[in-house]
């Protein structure tokens, strides 16, 4: 894995919302939670989320397919399922490549 | 759903929030994630997922039209891994 090893958490995002937006920590925490839950509910319904300048989150359907248990070699059917895919916007991709 | 629809929903759910406040909050959240990724940091949001920056090595490719070999330099790309809770919630059985 790459990067400077640091990791940002939800609490730190809320902290930034609090300091930069001028909200109390409690309100900022709550707003971040409400926003994330809104996004999760939308995706759960199978709808897309499009954030200009950031990227799109999309639910994709994967149909049944044949697979193999890599340990035993046994053949099995992998059930159809729905997975979430993130497609970063060109703006985000370019920004990440700028200061390197 | 677009960012402006998210902004509207957030303002509707919290009557004390103006639309302007709501817009600022949504922007601050996504800008915080983008800024962290620009610094090469990882972003971990419990129950939602994590964003990381992946390195893709330099490679040679061909221009499909001319057949010329082109050198593609190494680049970084944002990557999202869905968290457990969201992965399970998205994968609900279809009615």
N, CA and C atoms of all chains as a GROMACS GRO file, in nm:
protein
  585
    1UNK      N    1   0.084  -0.121   0.000
    1UNK     CA    2   0.000   0.000   0.000
    1UNK      C    3   0.088   0.126   0.000
    2UNK      N    4   0.029   0.231  -0.055
    2UNK     CA    5   0.101   0.356  -0.078
    2UNK      C    6   0.068   0.462   0.026
    3UNK      N    7   0.123   0.580   0.007
    3UNK     CA    8   0.083   0.696   0.086
    3UNK      C    9   0.176   0.722   0.202
    4UNK      N   10   0.139   0.821   0.283
    4UNK     CA   11   0.227   0.857   0.393
    4UNK      C   12   0.192   0.781   0.521
    5UNK      N   13   0.106   0.684   0.510
    5UNK     CA   14   0.076   0.598   0.624
    5UNK      C   15  -0.033   0.648   0.715
    6UNK      N   16  -0.069   0.775   0.698
    6UNK     CA   17  -0.174   0.831   0.784
    6UNK      C   18  -0.311   0.785   0.736
    7UNK      N   19  -0.404   0.788   0.827
    7UNK     CA   20  -0.539   0.748   0.792
    7UNK      C   21  -0.639   0.843   0.855
    8UNK      N   22  -0.733   0.892   0.774
    8UNK     CA   23  -0.835   0.984   0.824
    8UNK      C   24  -0.960   0.904   0.859
    9UNK      N   25  -1.023   0.940   0.971
    9UNK     CA   26  -1.142   0.867   1.014
    9UNK      C   27  -1.266   0.957   1.002
   10UNK      N   28  -1.380   0.897   1.028
   10UNK     CA   29  -1.506   0.972   1.026
   10UNK      C   30  -1.503   1.085   1.129
   11UNK      N   31  -1.444   1.057   1.246
   11UNK     CA   32  -1.436   1.158   1.352
   11UNK      C   33  -1.356   1.279   1.306
   12UNK      N   34  -1.250   1.253   1.227
   12UNK     CA   35  -1.168   1.364   1.178
   12UNK      C   36  -1.240   1.445   1.070
   13UNK      N   37  -1.321   1.376   0.992
   13UNK     CA   38  -1.401   1.448   0.892
   13UNK      C   39  -1.499   1.541   0.964
   14UNK      N   40  -1.564   1.488   1.069
   14UNK     CA   41  -1.660   1.568   1.147
   14UNK      C   42  -1.589   1.686   1.213
   15UNK      N   43  -1.466   1.663   1.258
   15UNK     CA   44  -1.385   1.769   1.321
   15UNK      C   45  -1.360   1.883   1.220
   16UNK      N   46  -1.329   1.846   1.097
   16UNK     CA   47  -1.306   1.947   0.992
   16UNK      C   48  -1.434   2.023   0.959
   17UNK      N   49  -1.546   1.951   0.958
   17UNK     CA   50  -1.675   2.016   0.932
   17UNK      C   51  -1.703   2.116   1.045
   18UNK      N   52  -1.669   2.076   1.168
   18UNK     CA   53  -1.691   2.162   1.284
   18UNK      C   54  -1.604   2.288   1.279
   19UNK      N   55  -1.473   2.271   1.257
   19UNK     CA   56  -1.384   2.388   1.260
   19UNK      C   57  -1.401   2.476   1.136
   20UNK      N   58  -1.408   2.414   1.019
   20UNK     CA   59  -1.418   2.495   0.897
   20UNK      C   60  -1.557   2.554   0.877
   21UNK      N   61  -1.659   2.484   0.925
   21UNK     CA   62  -1.796   2.530   0.903
   21UNK      C   63  -1.851   2.611   1.019
   22UNK      N   64  -1.783   2.605   1.134
   22UNK     CA   65  -1.828   2.680   1.250
   22UNK      C   66  -1.948   2.617   1.320
   23UNK      N   67  -1.957   2.483   1.319
   23UNK     CA   68  -2.065   2.414   1.391
   23UNK      C   69  -2.007   2.351   1.517
   24UNK      N   70  -2.093   2.326   1.614
   24UNK     CA   71  -2.046   2.257   1.734
   24UNK      C   72  -2.004   2.116   1.692
   25UNK      N   73  -1.918   2.055   1.774
   25UNK     CA   74  -1.873   1.919   1.743
   25UNK      C   75  -1.990   1.823   1.736
   26UNK      N   76  -2.084   1.842   1.827
   26UNK     CA   77  -2.201   1.755   1.834
   26UNK      C   78  -2.283   1.765   1.706
   27UNK      N   79  -2.309   1.889   1.663
   27UNK     CA   80  -2.388   1.907   1.541
   27UNK      C   81  -2.314   1.853   1.419
   28UNK      N   82  -2.183   1.880   1.413
   28UNK     CA   83  -2.105   1.834   1.298
   28UNK      C   84  -2.107   1.681   1.291
   29UNK      N   85  -2.089   1.616   1.405
   29UNK     CA   86  -2.094   1.469   1.409
   29UNK      C   87  -2.226   1.417   1.359
   30UNK      N   88  -2.333   1.481   1.408
   30UNK     CA   89  -2.466   1.436   1.370
   30UNK      C   90  -2.490   1.455   1.220
   31UNK      N   91  -2.447   1.569   1.168
   31UNK     CA   92  -2.469   1.597   1.026
   31UNK      C   93  -2.394   1.498   0.936
   32UNK      N   94  -2.272   1.464   0.977
   32UNK     CA   95  -2.194   1.368   0.898
   32UNK      C   96  -2.265   1.232   0.899
   33UNK      N   97  -2.314   1.192   1.016
   33UNK     CA   98  -2.388   1.065   1.026
   33UNK      C   99  -2.513   1.066   0.939
   34UNK      N  100  -2.589   1.176   0.947
   34UNK     CA  101  -2.713   1.185   0.870
   34UNK      C  102  -2.683   1.178   0.720
   35UNK      N  103  -2.578   1.249   0.679
   35UNK     CA  104  -2.542   1.250   0.538
   35UNK      C  105  -2.501   1.110   0.490
   36UNK      N  106  -2.418   1.043   0.570
   36UNK     CA  107  -2.374   0.908   0.531
   36UNK      C  108  -2.491   0.811   0.523
   37UNK      N  109  -2.585   0.826   0.618
   37UNK     CA  110  -2.700   0.738   0.618
   37UNK      C  111  -2.788   0.763   0.495
   38UNK      N  112  -2.800   0.888   0.457
   38UNK     CA  113  -2.876   0.923   0.335
   38UNK      C  114  -2.815   0.855   0.214
   39UNK      N  115  -2.683   0.861   0.206
   39UNK     CA  116  -2.613   0.800   0.092
   39UNK      C  117  -2.635   0.648   0.094
   40UNK      N  118  -2.622   0.588   0.212
   40UNK     CA  119  -2.639   0.442   0.223
   40UNK      C  120  -2.781   0.401   0.184
   41UNK      N  121  -2.880   0.477   0.229
   41UNK     CA  122  -3.020   0.444   0.197
   41UNK      C  123  -3.043   0.451   0.046
   42UNK      N  124  -2.985   0.552  -0.018
   42UNK     CA  125  -3.000   0.568  -0.163
   42UNK      C  126  -2.940   0.449  -0.236
   43UNK      N  127  -2.820   0.410  -0.195
   43UNK     CA  128  -2.753   0.297  -0.261
   43UNK      C  129  -2.826   0.166  -0.234
   44UNK      N  130  -2.880   0.154  -0.116
   44UNK     CA  131  -2.955   0.035  -0.078
   44UNK      C  132  -3.076   0.015  -0.170
   45UNK      N  133  -3.136   0.127  -0.211
   45UNK     CA  134  -3.250   0.120  -0.304
   45UNK      C  135  -3.203   0.085  -0.445
   46UNK      N  136  -3.073   0.087  -0.467
   46UNK     CA  137  -3.020   0.057  -0.600
   46UNK      C  138  -2.997   0.181  -0.684
   47UNK      N  139  -3.015   0.299  -0.623
   47UNK     CA  140  -2.994   0.424  -0.697
   47UNK      C  141  -2.846   0.466  -0.692
   48UNK      N  142  -2.810   0.544  -0.792
   48UNK     CA  143  -2.674   0.597  -0.805
   48UNK      C  144  -2.653   0.720  -0.719
   49UNK      N  145  -2.531   0.747  -0.681
   49UNK     CA  146  -2.496   0.875  -0.617
   49UNK      C  147  -2.391   0.941  -0.704
   50UNK      N  148  -2.420   1.063  -0.747
   50UNK     CA  149  -2.325   1.134  -0.832
   50UNK      C  150  -2.276   1.259  -0.762
   51UNK      N  151  -2.148   1.263  -0.732
   51UNK     CA  152  -2.091   1.381  -0.668
   51UNK      C  153  -1.994   1.446  -0.767
   52UNK      N  154  -2.038   1.560  -0.821
   52UNK     CA  155  -1.955   1.629  -0.920
   52UNK      C  156  -1.819   1.663  -0.859
   53UNK      N  157  -1.713   1.639  -0.932
   53UNK     CA  158  -1.578   1.671  -0.885
   53UNK      C  159  -1.520   1.566  -0.793
   54UNK      N  160  -1.599   1.464  -0.759
   54UNK     CA  161  -1.550   1.359  -0.669
   54UNK      C  162  -1.561   1.222  -0.736
   55UNK      N  163  -1.684   1.182  -0.767
   55UNK     CA  164  -1.702   1.055  -0.836
   55UNK      C  165  -1.844   1.004  -0.821
   56UNK      N  166  -1.870   0.889  -0.881
   56UNK     CA  167  -2.003   0.828  -0.874
   56UNK      C  168  -1.998   0.694  -0.803
   57UNK      N  169  -2.101   0.669  -0.724
   57UNK     CA  170  -2.118   0.538  -0.661
   57UNK      C  171  -2.236   0.471  -0.731
   58UNK      N  172  -2.215   0.350  -0.773
   58UNK     CA  173  -2.319   0.283  -0.850
   58UNK      C  174  -2.332   0.137  -0.805
   59UNK      N  175  -2.457   0.090  -0.795
   59UNK     CA  176  -2.482  -0.049  -0.759
   59UNK      C  177  -2.489  -0.132  -0.886
   60UNK      N  178  -2.408  -0.235  -0.891
   60UNK     CA  179  -2.405  -0.319  -1.010
   60UNK      C  180  -2.453  -0.459  -0.977
   61UNK      N  181  -2.527  -0.516  -1.071
   61UNK     CA  182  -2.577  -0.653  -1.051
   61UNK      C  183  -2.478  -0.750  -1.112
   62UNK      N  184  -2.442  -0.850  -1.035
   62UNK     CA  185  -2.356  -0.956  -1.086
   62UNK      C  186  -2.442  -1.080  -1.097
   63UNK      N  187  -2.442  -1.142  -1.213
   63UNK     CA  188  -2.526  -1.260  -1.227
   63UNK      C  189  -2.454  -1.385  -1.175
   64UNK      N  190  -2.529  -1.494  -1.166
   64UNK     CA  191  -2.474  -1.623  -1.122
   64UNK      C  192  -2.353  -1.658  -1.208
   65UNK      N  193  -2.251  -1.714  -1.149
   65UNK     CA  194  -2.141  -1.765  -1.231
   65UNK      C  195  -2.080  -1.887  -1.167
   66UNK      N  196  -2.015  -1.967  -1.249
   66UNK     CA  197  -1.950  -2.087  -1.198
   66UNK      C  198  -1.815  -2.047  -1.144
   67UNK      N  199  -1.782  -2.105  -1.032
   67UNK     CA  200  -1.651  -2.077  -0.974
   67UNK      C  201  -1.595  -2.205  -0.916
   68UNK      N  202  -1.480  -2.191  -0.854
   68UNK     CA  203  -1.416  -2.306  -0.795
   68UNK      C  204  -1.366  -2.268  -0.657
   69UNK      N  205  -1.378  -2.356  -0.565
   69UNK     CA  206  -1.314  -2.335  -0.436
   69UNK      C  207  -1.165  -2.352  -0.458
   70UNK      N  208  -1.087  -2.245  -0.440
   70UNK     CA  209  -0.944  -2.254  -0.473
   70UNK      C  210  -0.869  -2.356  -0.388
   71UNK      N  211  -0.923  -2.389  -0.271
   71UNK     CA  212  -0.853  -2.483  -0.185
   71UNK      C  213  -0.882  -2.630  -0.221
   72UNK      N  214  -1.010  -2.657  -0.246
   72UNK     CA  215  -1.046  -2.796  -0.272
   72UNK      C  216  -1.060  -2.826  -0.422
   73UNK      N  217  -1.072  -2.721  -0.504
   73UNK     CA  218  -1.089  -2.741  -0.647
   73UNK      C  219  -1.232  -2.777  -0.685
   74UNK      N  220  -1.316  -2.781  -0.586
   74UNK     CA  221  -1.456  -2.817  -0.605
   74UNK      C  222  -1.531  -2.709  -0.684
   75UNK      N  223  -1.613  -2.750  -0.779
   75UNK     CA  224  -1.689  -2.652  -0.856
   75UNK      C  225  -1.813  -2.609  -0.780
   76UNK      N  226  -1.846  -2.481  -0.792
   76UNK     CA  227  -1.966  -2.433  -0.725
   76UNK      C  228  -2.024  -2.316  -0.802
   77UNK      N  229  -2.148  -2.284  -0.770
   77UNK     CA  230  -2.211  -2.170  -0.835
   77UNK      C  231  -2.203  -2.050  -0.742
   78UNK      N  232  -2.151  -1.940  -0.793
   78UNK     CA  233  -2.148  -1.818  -0.714
   78UNK      C  234  -2.278  -1.745  -0.743
   79UNK      N  235  -2.356  -1.726  -0.639
   79UNK     CA  236  -2.488  -1.666  -0.651
   79UNK      C  237  -2.482  -1.523  -0.704
   80UNK      N  238  -2.587  -1.483  -0.774
   80UNK     CA  239  -2.595  -1.344  -0.820
   80UNK      C  240  -2.597  -1.253  -0.698
   81UNK      N  241  -2.541  -1.137  -0.713
   81UNK     CA  242  -2.539  -1.044  -0.600
   81UNK      C  243  -2.529  -0.903  -0.652
   82UNK      N  244  -2.546  -0.809  -0.562
   82UNK     CA  245  -2.534  -0.668  -0.599
   82UNK      C  246  -2.413  -0.610  -0.527
   83UNK      N  247  -2.328  -0.544  -0.604
   83UNK     CA  248  -2.208  -0.486  -0.545
   83UNK      C  249  -2.200  -0.337  -0.576
   84UNK      N  250  -2.128  -0.267  -0.491
   84UNK     CA  251  -2.112  -0.123  -0.508
   84UNK      C  252  -1.982  -0.094  -0.580
   85UNK      N  253  -1.989  -0.007  -0.680
   85UNK     CA  254  -1.868   0.033  -0.751
   85UNK      C  255  -1.851   0.183  -0.742
   86UNK      N  256  -1.727   0.227  -0.723
   86UNK     CA  257  -1.697   0.370  -0.719
   86UNK      C  258  -1.615   0.406  -0.841
   87UNK      N  259  -1.661   0.508  -0.914
   87UNK     CA  260  -1.585   0.554  -1.029
   87UNK      C  261  -1.541   0.697  -0.999
   88UNK      N  262  -1.410   0.716  -0.975
   88UNK     CA  263  -1.364   0.850  -0.942
   88UNK      C  264  -1.377   0.945  -1.061
   89UNK      N  265  -1.404   1.072  -1.033
   89UNK     CA  266  -1.416   1.170  -1.140
   89UNK      C  267  -1.277   1.206  -1.192
   90UNK      N  268  -1.272   1.260  -1.313
   90UNK     CA  269  -1.145   1.302  -1.372
   90UNK      C  270  -1.079   1.409  -1.285
   91UNK      N  271  -1.161   1.495  -1.226
   91UNK     CA  272  -1.109   1.602  -1.140
   91UNK      C  273  -1.030   1.542  -1.023
   92UNK      N  274  -1.087   1.441  -0.958
   92UNK     CA  275  -1.020   1.378  -0.844
   92UNK      C  276  -0.893   1.305  -0.888
   93UNK      N  277  -0.904   1.233  -0.999
   93UNK     CA  278  -0.786   1.159  -1.049
   93UNK      C  279  -0.670   1.254  -1.080
   94UNK      N  280  -0.704   1.366  -1.146
   94UNK     CA  281  -0.599   1.463  -1.180
   94UNK      C  282  -0.539   1.526  -1.055
   95UNK      N  283  -0.626   1.558  -0.959
   95UNK     CA  284  -0.579   1.623  -0.836
   95UNK      C  285  -0.481   1.533  -0.761
   96UNK      N  286  -0.508   1.404  -0.761
   96UNK     CA  287  -0.422   1.310  -0.690
   96UNK      C  288  -0.286   1.296  -0.757
   97UNK      N  289  -0.283   1.317  -0.887
   97UNK     CA  290  -0.156   1.304  -0.960
   97UNK      C  291  -0.075   1.433  -0.965
   98UNK      N  292  -0.135   1.545  -0.920
   98UNK     CA  293  -0.066   1.673  -0.932
   98UNK      C  294   0.059   1.685  -0.848
   99UNK      N  295   0.040   1.689  -0.716
   99UNK     CA  296   0.158   1.715  -0.631
   99UNK      C  297   0.232   1.588  -0.594
  100UNK      N  298   0.296   1.529  -0.692
  100UNK     CA  299   0.374   1.409  -0.659
  100UNK      C  300   0.520   1.430  -0.694
  101UNK      N  301  -2.891   0.994  -0.758
  101UNK     CA  302  -2.906   1.117  -0.679
  101UNK      C  303  -2.780   1.202  -0.691
  102UNK      N  304  -2.796   1.329  -0.715
  102UNK     CA  305  -2.682   1.418  -0.732
  102UNK      C  306  -2.646   1.486  -0.600
  103UNK      N  307  -2.535   1.559  -0.601
  103UNK     CA  308  -2.493   1.629  -0.481
  103UNK      C  309  -2.598   1.730  -0.438
  104UNK      N  310  -2.657   1.802  -0.533
  104UNK     CA  311  -2.755   1.904  -0.493
  104UNK      C  312  -2.881   1.840  -0.434
  105UNK      N  313  -2.914   1.719  -0.479
  105UNK     CA  314  -3.029   1.650  -0.419
  105UNK      C  315  -2.998   1.604  -0.277
  106UNK      N  316  -2.873   1.563  -0.256
  106UNK     CA  317  -2.830   1.526  -0.120
  106UNK      C  318  -2.837   1.648  -0.028
  107UNK      N  319  -2.793   1.762  -0.080
  107UNK     CA  320  -2.795   1.888  -0.005
  107UNK      C  321  -2.939   1.921   0.036
  108UNK      N  322  -3.030   1.909  -0.057
  108UNK     CA  323  -3.170   1.939  -0.031
  108UNK      C  324  -3.229   1.847   0.077
  109UNK      N  325  -3.201   1.717   0.062
  109UNK     CA  326  -3.251   1.619   0.159
  109UNK      C  327  -3.200   1.647   0.300
  110UNK      N  328  -3.070   1.680   0.306
  110UNK     CA  329  -3.009   1.706   0.437
  110UNK      C  330  -3.075   1.827   0.503
  111UNK      N  331  -3.102   1.929   0.424
  111UNK     CA  332  -3.166   2.050   0.478
  111UNK      C  333  -3.310   2.021   0.521
  112UNK      N  334  -3.378   1.934   0.448
  112UNK     CA  335  -3.516   1.900   0.483
  112UNK      C  336  -3.524   1.822   0.614
  113UNK      N  337  -3.426   1.735   0.635
  113UNK     CA  338  -3.427   1.651   0.755
  113UNK      C  339  -3.392   1.729   0.880
  114UNK      N  340  -3.323   1.840   0.864
  114UNK     CA  341  -3.280   1.918   0.980
  114UNK      C  342  -3.328   2.060   0.963
  115UNK      N  343  -3.442   2.088   1.026
  115UNK     CA  344  -3.509   2.215   1.002
  115UNK      C  345  -3.424   2.336   1.041
  116UNK      N  346  -3.329   2.316   1.133
  116UNK     CA  347  -3.246   2.430   1.174
  116UNK      C  348  -3.136   2.460   1.073
  117UNK      N  349  -3.118   2.372   0.976
  117UNK     CA  350  -3.014   2.391   0.875
  117UNK      C  351  -3.070   2.466   0.755
  118UNK      N  352  -3.002   2.571   0.715
  118UNK     CA  353  -3.042   2.638   0.591
  118UNK      C  354  -2.984   2.557   0.475
  119UNK      N  355  -3.031   2.586   0.356
  119UNK     CA  356  -2.978   2.519   0.238
  119UNK      C  357  -2.830   2.547   0.223
  120UNK      N  358  -2.793   2.670   0.260
  120UNK     CA  359  -2.651   2.711   0.249
  120UNK      C  360  -2.564   2.629   0.343
  121UNK      N  361  -2.613   2.613   0.467
  121UNK     CA  362  -2.541   2.530   0.565
  121UNK      C  363  -2.524   2.390   0.512
  122UNK      N  364  -2.635   2.336   0.463
  122UNK     CA  365  -2.636   2.199   0.416
  122UNK      C  366  -2.536   2.180   0.301
  123UNK      N  367  -2.531   2.278   0.212
  123UNK     CA  368  -2.438   2.272   0.100
  123UNK      C  369  -2.294   2.275   0.148
  124UNK      N  370  -2.270   2.360   0.248
  124UNK     CA  371  -2.134   2.371   0.302
  124UNK      C  372  -2.091   2.238   0.365
  125UNK      N  373  -2.183   2.176   0.439
  125UNK     CA  374  -2.148   2.050   0.506
  125UNK      C  375  -2.115   1.940   0.405
  126UNK      N  376  -2.200   1.928   0.303
  126UNK     CA  377  -2.176   1.824   0.202
  126UNK      C  378  -2.042   1.850   0.132
  127UNK      N  379  -2.016   1.977   0.098
  127UNK     CA  380  -1.889   2.009   0.034
  127UNK      C  381  -1.770   1.980   0.126
  128UNK      N  382  -1.782   2.018   0.253
  128UNK     CA  383  -1.672   1.995   0.348
  128UNK      C  384  -1.640   1.846   0.361
  129UNK      N  385  -1.742   1.763   0.363
  129UNK     CA  386  -1.720   1.619   0.377
  129UNK      C  387  -1.642   1.565   0.257
  130UNK      N  388  -1.688   1.595   0.137
  130UNK     CA  389  -1.619   1.541   0.020
  130UNK      C  390  -1.484   1.607  -0.005
  131UNK      N  391  -1.472   1.737   0.030
  131UNK     CA  392  -1.341   1.803   0.016
  131UNK      C  393  -1.240   1.745   0.115
  132UNK      N  394  -1.286   1.710   0.235
  132UNK     CA  395  -1.195   1.652   0.335
  132UNK      C  396  -1.138   1.521   0.282
  133UNK      N  397  -1.224   1.440   0.220
  133UNK     CA  398  -1.179   1.311   0.167
  133UNK      C  399  -1.080   1.335   0.052
  134UNK      N  400  -1.117   1.424  -0.041
  134UNK     CA  401  -1.028   1.454  -0.154
  134UNK      C  402  -0.892   1.505  -0.106
  135UNK      N  403  -0.893   1.597  -0.010
  135UNK     CA  404  -0.768   1.655   0.039
  135UNK      C  405  -0.678   1.550   0.103
  136UNK      N  406  -0.740   1.460   0.180
  136UNK     CA  407  -0.661   1.354   0.244
  136UNK      C  408  -0.597   1.265   0.137
  137UNK      N  409  -0.674   1.230   0.034
  137UNK     CA  410  -0.621   1.145  -0.074
  137UNK      C  411  -0.508   1.217  -0.148
  138UNK      N  412  -0.522   1.348  -0.166
  138UNK     CA  413  -0.417   1.426  -0.232
  138UNK      C  414  -0.288   1.422  -0.152
  139UNK      N  415  -0.300   1.416  -0.019
  139UNK     CA  416  -0.181   1.406   0.066
  139UNK      C  417  -0.129   1.264   0.072
  140UNK      N  418  -0.197   1.173   0.006
  140UNK     CA  419  -0.154   1.033   0.006
  140UNK      C  420  -0.205   0.956   0.125
  141UNK      N  421  -0.302   1.014   0.198
  141UNK     CA  422  -0.357   0.947   0.314
  141UNK      C  423  -0.473   0.857   0.276
  142UNK      N  424  -0.501   0.766   0.368
  142UNK     CA  425  -0.614   0.675   0.353
  142UNK      C  426  -0.732   0.738   0.428
  143UNK      N  427  -0.854   0.711   0.385
  143UNK     CA  428  -0.972   0.760   0.458
  143UNK      C  429  -1.059   0.640   0.491
  144UNK      N  430  -1.081   0.620   0.621
  144UNK     CA  431  -1.161   0.504   0.663
  144UNK      C  432  -1.289   0.549   0.729
  145UNK      N  433  -1.402   0.518   0.668
  145UNK     CA  434  -1.531   0.554   0.724
  145UNK      C  435  -1.603   0.426   0.764
  146UNK      N  436  -1.608   0.401   0.893
  146UNK     CA  437  -1.672   0.280   0.948
  146UNK      C  438  -1.813   0.260   0.895
  147UNK      N  439  -1.840   0.142   0.848
  147UNK     CA  440  -1.976   0.112   0.801
  147UNK      C  441  -2.004   0.160   0.661
  148UNK      N  442  -1.912   0.238   0.607
  148UNK     CA  443  -1.930   0.290   0.472
  148UNK      C  444  -1.825   0.232   0.378
  149UNK      N  445  -1.699   0.260   0.408
  149UNK     CA  446  -1.593   0.205   0.326
  149UNK      C  447  -1.465   0.284   0.342
  150UNK      N  448  -1.362   0.245   0.269
  150UNK     CA  449  -1.237   0.319   0.279
  150UNK      C  450  -1.186   0.358   0.141
  151UNK      N  451  -1.126   0.477   0.140
  151UNK     CA  452  -1.066   0.530   0.016
  151UNK      C  453  -0.915   0.524   0.031
  152UNK      N  454  -0.849   0.474  -0.072
  152UNK     CA  455  -0.702   0.470  -0.072
  152UNK      C  456  -0.652   0.518  -0.208
  153UNK      N  457  -0.522   0.545  -0.213
  153UNK     CA  458  -0.460   0.582  -0.340
  153UNK      C  459  -0.374   0.466  -0.384
  154UNK      N  460  -0.398   0.416  -0.504
  154UNK     CA  461  -0.318   0.305  -0.556
  154UNK      C  462  -0.225   0.353  -0.665
  155UNK      N  463  -0.104   0.297  -0.663
  155UNK     CA  464  -0.004   0.330  -0.765
  155UNK      C  465  -0.021   0.236  -0.883
  156UNK      N  466  -0.020   0.290  -1.000
  156UNK     CA  467  -0.018   0.204  -1.117
  156UNK      C  468   0.114   0.229  -1.188
  157UNK      N  469   0.188   0.125  -1.211
  157UNK     CA  470   0.322   0.137  -1.269
  157UNK      C  471   0.319   0.187  -1.412
  158UNK      N  472   0.434   0.234  -1.459
  158UNK     CA  473   0.447   0.278  -1.598
  158UNK      C  474   0.430   0.156  -1.688
  159UNK      N  475   0.374   0.176  -1.805
  159UNK     CA  476   0.359   0.064  -1.896
  159UNK      C  477   0.365   0.113  -2.040
  160UNK      N  478   0.382   0.019  -2.127
  160UNK     CA  479   0.383   0.054  -2.268
  160UNK      C  480   0.252   0.008  -2.329
  161UNK      N  481   0.196   0.092  -2.414
  161UNK     CA  482   0.072   0.054  -2.479
  161UNK      C  483   0.082   0.092  -2.625
  162UNK      N  484  -0.016   0.053  -2.699
  162UNK     CA  485  -0.016   0.084  -2.841
  162UNK      C  486  -0.131   0.175  -2.875
  163UNK      N  487  -0.105   0.270  -2.958
  163UNK     CA  488  -0.212   0.352  -3.014
  163UNK      C  489  -0.288   0.262  -3.111
  164UNK      N  490  -0.414   0.236  -3.083
  164UNK     CA  491  -0.487   0.139  -3.165
  164UNK      C  492  -0.501   0.183  -3.311
  165UNK      N  493  -0.495   0.312  -3.336
  165UNK     CA  494  -0.510   0.362  -3.472
  165UNK      C  495  -0.381   0.346  -3.552
  166UNK      N  496  -0.272   0.397  -3.495
  166UNK     CA  497  -0.147   0.400  -3.571
  166UNK      C  498  -0.058   0.278  -3.542
  167UNK      N  499  -0.086   0.211  -3.430
  167UNK     CA  500  -0.001   0.098  -3.393
  167UNK      C  501   0.129   0.140  -3.327
  168UNK      N  502   0.149   0.268  -3.307
  168UNK     CA  503   0.270   0.318  -3.241
  168UNK      C  504   0.274   0.276  -3.095
  169UNK      N  505   0.394   0.248  -3.047
  169UNK     CA  506   0.409   0.215  -2.905
  169UNK      C  507   0.420   0.346  -2.827
  170UNK      N  508   0.337   0.358  -2.726
  170UNK     CA  509   0.337   0.480  -2.644
  170UNK      C  510   0.375   0.441  -2.502
  171UNK      N  511   0.459   0.522  -2.440
  171UNK     CA  512   0.494   0.497  -2.299
  171UNK      C  513   0.394   0.569  -2.210
  172UNK      N  514   0.329   0.493  -2.122
  172UNK     CA  515   0.235   0.555  -2.030
  172UNK      C  516   0.304   0.563  -1.894
  173UNK      N  517   0.320   0.685  -1.842
  173UNK     CA  518   0.393   0.699  -1.715
  173UNK      C  519   0.315   0.642  -1.596
  174UNK      N  520   0.385   0.618  -1.487
  174UNK     CA  521   0.320   0.570  -1.364
  174UNK      C  522   0.221   0.675  -1.318
  175UNK      N  523   0.109   0.630  -1.264
  175UNK     CA  524   0.014   0.727  -1.210
  175UNK      C  525  -0.056   0.670  -1.088
  176UNK      N  526  -0.122   0.761  -1.018
  176UNK     CA  527  -0.196   0.721  -0.899
  176UNK      C  528  -0.343   0.724  -0.930
  177UNK      N  529  -0.415   0.635  -0.864
  177UNK     CA  530  -0.559   0.633  -0.888
  177UNK      C  531  -0.633   0.608  -0.756
  178UNK      N  532  -0.744   0.681  -0.735
  178UNK     CA  533  -0.820   0.661  -0.613
  178UNK      C  534  -0.895   0.527  -0.618
  179UNK      N  535  -0.902   0.462  -0.504
  179UNK     CA  536  -0.968   0.332  -0.498
  179UNK      C  537  -1.061   0.328  -0.377
  180UNK      N  538  -1.180   0.271  -0.397
  180UNK     CA  539  -1.276   0.262  -0.287
  180UNK      C  540  -1.308   0.116  -0.258
  181UNK      N  541  -1.299   0.079  -0.131
  181UNK     CA  542  -1.338  -0.054  -0.090
  181UNK      C  543  -1.461  -0.042  -0.001
  182UNK      N  544  -1.570  -0.104  -0.040
  182UNK     CA  545  -1.695  -0.093   0.034
  182UNK      C  546  -1.683  -0.159   0.171
  183UNK      N  547  -1.732  -0.092   0.272
  183UNK     CA  548  -1.730  -0.146   0.408
  183UNK      C  549  -1.835  -0.255   0.425
  184UNK      N  550  -1.818  -0.333   0.533
  184UNK     CA  551  -1.903  -0.450   0.555
  184UNK      C  552  -2.053  -0.415   0.561
  185UNK      N  553  -2.086  -0.316   0.643
  185UNK     CA  554  -2.228  -0.283   0.660
  185UNK      C  555  -2.291  -0.242   0.527
  186UNK      N  556  -2.224  -0.153   0.454
  186UNK     CA  557  -2.279  -0.106   0.328
  186UNK      C  558  -2.284  -0.217   0.225
  187UNK      N  559  -2.182  -0.303   0.225
  187UNK     CA  560  -2.179  -0.414   0.128
  187UNK      C  561  -2.300  -0.504   0.150
  188UNK      N  562  -2.329  -0.530   0.277
  188UNK     CA  563  -2.444  -0.616   0.308
  188UNK      C  564  -2.577  -0.549   0.276
  189UNK      N  565  -2.583  -0.419   0.303
  189UNK     CA  566  -2.709  -0.349   0.276
  189UNK      C  567  -2.738  -0.335   0.128
  190UNK      N  568  -2.633  -0.320   0.048
  190UNK     CA  569  -2.651  -0.306  -0.097
  190UNK      C  570  -2.692  -0.439  -0.159
  191UNK      N  571  -2.640  -0.547  -0.101
  191UNK     CA  572  -2.665  -0.680  -0.157
  191UNK      C  573  -2.793  -0.743  -0.105
  192UNK      N  574  -2.903  -0.669  -0.111
  192UNK     CA  575  -3.030  -0.725  -0.065
  192UNK      C  576  -3.093  -0.799  -0.182
  193UNK      N  577  -3.170  -0.898  -0.149
  193UNK     CA  578  -3.237  -0.976  -0.254
  193UNK      C  579  -3.337  -0.890  -0.327
  194UNK      N  580  -3.344  -0.909  -0.456
  194UNK     CA  581  -3.442  -0.834  -0.534
  194UNK      C  582  -3.578  -0.898  -0.525
  195UNK      N  583  -3.678  -0.812  -0.516
  195UNK     CA  584  -3.814  -0.865  -0.505
  195UNK      C  585  -3.861  -0.911  -0.643
   0.00000   0.00000   0.00000
